[in-house]
Amino acid sequence: MTGPGASVSLKQLIPAGVCMQCQGCCRFQAQDSPWSPALLAAEQDRLGIIGSKIPLVRDDAADIWYCRYLRVADTACRIYGQRPFECQLYPFLLNRCGKSVFLSLDLHCPYAHRHQQSGSLAEYLDALQQYLEQPLVRQQIKDNPQMIQTYEGVTNLRELAF
């Protein structure tokens, strides 16, 4: 695992062949959904995006908003190998609760729901917490406050030192 920025590559909990198959990720009920991925400043530059969130595309027929990088026909991400830090982090989230920040888990992700008690998830959680609390990574997240949001309906797993 390296520091977040233009070329983050987090070890993934969910196997690539499983990710995106549930058709839950990358789809949002509103254009300003807190669930749409926030971008680090370096990712905004790399992707040529003005603003701290990935722009969403409206599908009027389905009454839903999609990530601009989602290929709807086959539920593939056009930038999967270079997707932003927050996309790589999911189903884990940086969740603000009052003055505290938690590493949280979205159990709406079918894989996370099925494996929430598994040893592999606990192992991954330990490594992810260590990664996020590295001084360089912690500073990068502090410099990009949009990365910590308030999410409803998630499971707070560990409080982080931010």
N, C-alpha and C positions, 0 to 999 in steps of 0.2 A: 504494500500500500504506500502510495506517495501522498504528498500534500495536495489539498484541493487547488484547483486552478484550471489552466487551459488544457491540461492533459491528465486528469485524474483517472486512475484505474483501480477502483476498489475491488478486492476479491468479492465475488458474488455469492450470496447465500442460495439464491434460487437458480437452478440450472437454466442456461440460456434456452434450451428446448422447451422449458415449461413457462418461462417468463412470457408474458403477453398473450398466452393462449386463452385465458379466462375472459378476455375482452372487457376487463374492468379498468385497467390502467389507461391513462391518457385520454379519458373521456370525462367530461365535466358537465354539471347541471347549469352552471352560469359562467359567463365570461370572466368574472372577477373571483372565481372560486379560490379559496385558500389552498386547495389541493393542487392547483396547477403549479408546476415546478418553478421555484425561484432559481435565479441564476447568480453565480458569482460574477464579479466585475470582469474577470478574465474570460469567462464563458460568454458574457455579453459581447465582448470585443471579438472573440473567435467566431461566434455565430452571426455577427453583424446585427445584433438586436439592440434596439434602444429601449431601455426599461429593464426592470429587475425580474420580469416573468417571461416565460415562453408565450408568445402570442398564440391565441386559440382561434380556430376556424369554426364557424357556425355551420351546422347541418340542419337546415330548417325542416326537412322531411322527418328526421329522427328526433328533432327538438333537443339537440345536444351540441356541446362544443367539444372539439377534438384538438389535441396537440397538433401544431402545424407539421410536425415531423412524423406523425402516424400515417402509415399507408393503410387506410381503412379496409381495402379489399382483402388483404391477407394479414391484418393486424400486426404488421411489422413496423419497426422503427427505422426510419431512413438514416438515422445517425446512431444506431445502437452501439457501435464500437467506440463512438466519441460522445456518447450522451452525457448530459450535465451531471454534476456531483449529486444533486438531489434525486435525480432519476436512478442513479446507481445505488444510492442509499436506501431507496424504497424496497421493502415495506417498512423500513425504519424511518423515523422522522425526528427532527429536532423540534420538540414541543415546549412552548412557553406556558408555564402555569404560574401566574403571579410573577414573583421575582426569580423563580427557579426555572431551569431548563432541564428537560428530561429527554433521554433517548427513549422513544416510544415506538410501539409496534402497531401497525394498522392490521387488525384481524379481518378486515374485509378482503384482504389478499388471501385467496384460497390456500396457497402454499403455506403462508405464515400460520393460518388457522389450523391446518392439518399438522404442522410440525412445531407448534408453540411449546410443547413439553419435551421436545427432542434434545438429545445431547448436542447435536450439530448446531442447533439454534443457540444454545447456551454458550458453546465454544465460540461461535461467530460473534455473539454479543460481547464476550470478553475482549476479543481482538478488536472489534469495532470501537468499543469504549476506549481502549488504550490508544487507538489511532486518533480518535476525535480529541483526546485530551493531550496529545503532543503539543508542545508550545507553538510550533509553527502553524499547525492546523487550527488550533484554538484561536490564534491571532487572526488567521485568514477568515474564520467564521465571525469573529468580533468585528472585523473590518467590513463584513457583508451582513449586516443585521437582518436583512430580508430572508436569510437562511433559517432563522428561528421564527416560527409562526405558532399560532394557537390553533390546535386541531381538536375538534369534538369527536368523541367516540373512539379514541385510541387508548391503548394500554400503556401507561407509563411504566417503563422497566427499570431504568436507572437514572438517578439525578447526575447531571454532568457538571463539572467544575468550569463554568463559563462566567 
